[in-house]
Amino acid sequence: MNYMPGTASLIEDIDKKHLVLLRDGRTLIGFLRSIDQFANLVLHQTVERIHVGKKYGDIPRGIFVVRGENVVLLGEIDLEKESDTPLQQVSIEEILEEQRVEQQTRLEAERLKVQALKDRGLSIPRADTLDEY
């Protein structure tokens, strides 16, 4: 069997618990069940972990297929140290509300920054108007 360099070592990580950081910023935690030469992953018993400040919440997602190009970071979780965290686990509803408030605060700060620059005769092009290349 031919494996892409670097992928062969991940074969040893099959059936171990991993944390996966995605390009869109989401964090997934689950058991690695399969990987291919493109680093496409299949995770089992997956949860999406949302962090806000010193709190976190886990949203159950089940089986999750991740396209390799979306993986930023993949790391094995040490099961003995997993519960050894300074973070406080909260309910799904609470973490989603905390996330919403944090996003609103960030958007308001960005709006104020853009307005302050505009008042000084400066402007920042919006990300959605920039060329992708």
C-alpha positions in Angstrom: 0.0 0.0 0.0 1.4 3.4 -0.9 0.7 6.3 1.4 1.5 10.0 1.0 4.5 10.9 3.2 3.3 12.0 6.6 0.0 10.2 6.2 1.5 6.8 7.0 2.3 7.9 10.5 -1.3 8.8 11.0 -2.3 5.2 10.4 -1.1 4.6 13.9 -3.5 7.2 15.2 -6.6 5.4 13.9 -9.2 4.8 16.7 -7.5 7.4 19.0 -9.3 10.6 20.1 -8.2 13.7 18.2 -8.8 17.5 18.1 -9.2 19.0 14.6 -9.0 22.7 14.0 -10.7 23.6 10.7 -10.0 26.5 8.4 -13.3 28.2 9.3 -12.2 28.3 12.9 -14.4 25.4 14.2 -12.9 22.9 16.6 -13.9 19.2 16.3 -13.1 16.4 18.8 -13.7 12.8 17.9 -12.2 9.4 17.3 -10.2 9.2 14.1 -11.7 6.2 12.1 -10.2 6.8 8.6 -7.7 8.9 6.7 -6.6 8.9 3.1 -3.8 10.3 1.0 -5.5 13.7 0.8 -5.8 13.9 4.6 -9.6 13.5 4.3 -10.7 12.4 7.8 -13.6 10.4 9.2 -14.3 11.2 12.9 -16.7 9.2 15.0 -18.5 10.3 18.2 -17.6 13.9 17.2 -18.4 17.0 19.1 -18.0 20.6 18.0 -16.3 22.5 20.8 -17.0 26.2 21.2 -14.7 28.3 23.3 -15.7 31.7 24.7 -13.3 33.2 27.3 -12.8 30.6 30.0 -15.9 28.6 29.1 -16.6 25.9 26.5 -19.5 23.9 25.3 -19.7 20.7 23.2 -22.3 20.2 20.5 -22.7 16.5 19.6 -22.2 16.0 15.8 -21.9 12.2 15.4 -20.0 10.9 12.4 -18.1 13.8 10.7 -16.3 13.6 7.3 -13.7 16.4 6.9 -12.1 17.3 3.6 -8.3 17.4 4.0 -8.0 20.9 2.6 -10.0 22.3 5.5 -7.7 20.8 8.2 -5.5 23.4 9.8 -4.3 21.3 12.8 -4.8 17.7 13.9 -3.6 16.5 17.3 -4.1 13.5 19.5 -5.8 14.1 22.8 -4.1 12.6 25.9 -7.1 10.9 27.6 -5.4 11.1 31.0 -5.0 14.9 30.8 -8.3 15.6 29.0 -10.3 16.5 32.1 -7.4 18.5 33.5 -8.5 21.9 32.1 -8.9 25.3 33.6 -11.9 25.9 31.4 -15.5 25.6 32.7 -17.9 23.4 30.7 -21.4 25.0 30.2 -24.6 24.0 28.4 -25.0 24.2 24.7 -27.5 27.0 25.1 -25.2 29.1 27.4 -22.2 28.8 25.1 -24.1 29.7 22.0 -25.5 32.8 23.8 -22.0 33.7 25.0 -20.7 33.2 21.4 -23.5 35.4 20.0 -22.7 38.2 22.5 -18.9 37.9 21.7 -19.6 38.2 18.0 -21.9 41.2 18.5 -19.2 42.9 20.6 -16.6 42.2 17.9 -18.8 43.6 15.1 -19.6 46.7 17.1 -15.9 47.3 17.8 -15.1 46.9 14.0 -18.0 49.3 13.1 -16.6 51.9 15.5 -13.1 51.5 14.1 -14.3 51.9 10.5 -16.3 55.0 11.5 -13.3 56.5 13.3 -11.2 56.0 10.2 -13.9 57.4 8.0 -14.1 60.5 10.2 -10.4 61.0 9.5 -10.8 60.6 5.7 -9.5 57.1 5.6 -11.2 53.9 4.5 -10.5 50.2 4.7 -11.8 48.1 1.8 -14.3 45.5 3.0 -13.1 41.9 2.8 -16.0 40.9 0.5 -15.0 43.5 -2.1 -11.4 42.4 -2.3 -10.2 40.2 -5.1 -9.5 36.6 -4.1 -6.1 36.4 -5.7 
